[in-house]
């Protein structure tokens, strides 16, 4: 499997993490609404904590998105793959040059 | 200029020089579109605040708006830090207003004017990283200045059993050190993600219009989707500014009052 296919598959898998974070965010707001409908007068005082919980849950979803972007556009394995490819070409080229040179000699 | 018609969702975040500047320590310092938009934010903030500083006893509409925003930020600080948090109001207010105006300016429809596009200042990790670094520096400086080495008691909650203290200290320390990074990353990725989503659906509109026929329905649906996502993005802009200011006040409360 070449690098760009693996990159695209990796980004797709990382996007599943974003869906998991969406569940978390919905959980935060759902719990707040449930409590707020039972005790509406106390709801406004807790609005600050609602947004803190939302920010914490969304941060992890955004981290999953950032991982997907890193895999797609700046994967750390790219430098290693290029080095390995360059070495493989350098090893093959002298061997390829020697083989045709050996044949006319025979 | 790049070849016309290239579809590139990331082009809106590209920092391009407008005027060539000078060289400092081997780095080229130019006046870029990012700097230009920061000046636009500064100008708008100045106009907004100056318009409301009239001190009329019966306030006009503009003064009510400015007083409303100031009261809002004062409320954040009062509920987070308490009465000895008033000295942090300038920083938290600046943070909130700068981030709010930067986020909102990135959503404005300046693309109607051919040749320019709106640039979100806070879509650069350097900008959000710097804002988070300043907030975190305030936390560290206040914490160590006020409490000296007692500041480390912040990481050991009251009543932990003695064998668990080293482990809990390590975990709390790690969570504390991640704070500026999380502040910067949250705002940065929230801005980037929304704008990329809008651009991707704009690409669908263009490609569907080129295909013609039944694809025109796809184009119509995409335009409706862009409208809804833009409305959601306006909400996210305001929420992210509020969350940044709120979390900064909470972290300053940790340093000032040591739980």
HADDOCK unambig.tbl for C-alpha pairs under 7 A between the chains (distance, minus, plus):
assign (segid A and resid 51 and name CA) (segid B and resid 243 and name CA) 6.69 0.50 0.50
assign (segid A and resid 52 and name CA) (segid B and resid 243 and name CA) 6.74 0.50 0.50
assign (segid A and resid 55 and name CA) (segid B and resid 243 and name CA) 6.68 0.50 0.50
assign (segid A and resid 59 and name CA) (segid B and resid 186 and name CA) 5.48 0.50 0.50
assign (segid A and resid 62 and name CA) (segid B and resid 186 and name CA) 6.80 0.50 0.50
assign (segid A and resid 62 and name CA) (segid B and resid 189 and name CA) 6.09 0.50 0.50
assign (segid A and resid 62 and name CA) (segid B and resid 190 and name CA) 6.95 0.50 0.50
